[in-house]
Amino acid sequence: MSYALFDLDDTLVDAKAALRAWAVDFAAEYVSGIEDAASDVFALVDGAANWPGFVADARARYGMTAPDEELMAHVAAVYPGKFVLEQRVRRGLAELRAAGWRLGVVTNGSTLVQQAKVDSVGLRPHLDAVVDSEAAGHRKPDRRIFEIAADELGVELGPGGWMVGDRLDKDVAGGAAVGLRTIWISQGDPLPAGSTPPTHIAASITEAFAIVQASGPPRQS
């Protein structure tokens, strides 16, 4: 059975744009006395390991007194709504499913936030599985998260499947380690020396869809 797994952030959806939009709201609500507070918040969260890490860093930097639960609730309630599913992505997924491909998302991040993103942009009807690292208990590139995704799709890991993403260290290296064909969404960047080489390099998600669509199942020797 032909199948493809996709990363979520900066692969199927533009996480940087959504994060910048969310930072404006967060700064207006919680930050004062800092010039260009939204940019400051964006830089802080972009450099954090995860959302709890950002909350701890933000509390120290901005002297916030709101409880962690309130700050995390703001993230969960506001951030996913800043995402947009471009028509080219919706169309590409629909065309793959119409051609018989089984499709899944494998994403690192919290269950609350990642699953809310999927629902906010209307991705779920186009997918057969959505696996996030918190629920899985493993993060890309750990092979276990790919095994869980394969189980949910009802497929076996191997050259019949694809892993598509923007991260060489997580998406490409992780996918290659479990035998998947891989596509790196390069955004036009050159392949860094020493990186796990992907099966294909695509400048955009649209190009990646075309590669998957044209590939079909692997040839049997």
ZISUL-V970466 format. One record per run of one state. SS is the DSSP state (helix for helix, strand for strand, loop for the rest). FROM is the first residue (numbers start at 1). TO is the last residue. If there is no record, write none. Layout:
[[SS & FROM & TO] [SS & FROM & TO]]
//
This chain:
[[loop & 1 & 2] [strand & 3 & 6] [loop & 7 & 8] [strand & 9 & 9] [loop & 10 & 12] [strand & 13 & 13] [loop & 14 & 14] [helix & 15 & 30] [loop & 31 & 36] [helix & 37 & 46] [loop & 47 & 50] [helix & 51 & 62] [loop & 63 & 67] [helix & 68 & 82] [loop & 83 & 86] [helix & 87 & 98] [loop & 99 & 101] [strand & 102 & 107] [loop & 108 & 110] [helix & 111 & 120] [loop & 121 & 123] [helix & 124 & 126] [loop & 127 & 128] [strand & 129 & 132] [helix & 133 & 136] [loop & 137 & 142] [helix & 143 & 153] [loop & 154 & 160] [strand & 161 & 165] [loop & 166 & 167] [helix & 168 & 177] [loop & 178 & 180] [strand & 181 & 185] [loop & 186 & 199] [strand & 200 & 202] [loop & 203 & 204] [helix & 205 & 215] [loop & 216 & 221]]
//
